[in-house]
């Protein structure tokens, strides 16, 4: 997924103001992580959760457990944003809300 200079600049600003770094594309794409705002994964009927405590918000070296947590949270937040555009407003996850995923 290509990004414009403007969107990269916007993302970089978000990190300075309390964001993370995450994958823009598949980690095997060879692209470096990009700056992203803090993901909001627990809100609403399509909220999700990652088991265990969240690391302190920040930018971590790729490959570390803290980087993987925030990269996963960012990916989940983007997936939820896509589904919210196509599902009815009263849609929920099955079997429960929020859906929880594990950590490695």
N, C-alpha and C positions, 0 to 999 in steps of 0.2 A: 504494500500500500504506500503510494508516494504521498509526501506531505509538502505543502507549500512553505516558503520561507516565512510567511506571515504566521502560519499555524505553529511552526517551530518556535518562533519568537514568543507567541502567546503562551505556549507550553513552558518555555524557559522562565517566563515571568511567574507562572503559577508555582514553579518549584521554589523560586526565591521567596514566595509568600506562603510557604508551608506545603510543599508538594512532595512528590516521589519521582523515581525514575522507573520506567517500565518498558516492555517491548512494544514497539509500534507494529511490528509484524512478527512472524514466526522467529523464534530465537535462532534457528538454523539459517535464516536468510542472510546473515552476515552484517545486517544493519545494527548499529549501536543502540542501546536503550535511549529513550527520549524523556524529556521532562514532562510530567503530567500532574494535574491537580490532585488533591486527596480524593480517592474514590469513596463514594457514599454507597455502601453495599447493603446496609441493613434497613433502609427506609421503604415503606410502602408494602403493598400486597405481594410484590415480586421481590421482596428483600431476600438477600442471601447472607450466609455467615460462614466464616472460616473457623474451624474448631481451634481452641487454644487462644491465648492472649495475643493481641496485635502488638507488634514491635512499635517502638516510638516512631512517629512520623518522621521521615527523612529520606535522604538519598543514600543508598548502600551499594557497595561493590557488587556487580553482577555475579551470580553464582552463590552468594551467601543466603542463608535462610531468611534473613530480613528482606533482602531484595526479592526473593521468590514469593514471600508473603504479599508484598505490595504489588508485584507484577500480577499475581493471581487475583488480588482484589480489584486491580484496574481492569483486567480482562473480564471478570465477572460483572463489574459495573457497566462495561461497554455492551456486554451481551444483554443485560437487563434493559438497557436503553433501547437496543434494537427491538427486543420483544415488546416493550411498552408501546412502540409505534404501530404494531400490527395486531396486538391482542385487545379484546374489549377491556374497558377500564376496570371492570370487576374481576378480572382474571387473577387467579392465585396459583401458586405451585402446589403440586400434589406429591406426597400426602400431607405436607404441612408447610406453614409459613413461619419463619424463613427456612429455606432449604439450607442445610449445612454441608460443607465440604471439608475434607481433612487436610492436614498439612504433612509435608514430608521434609 
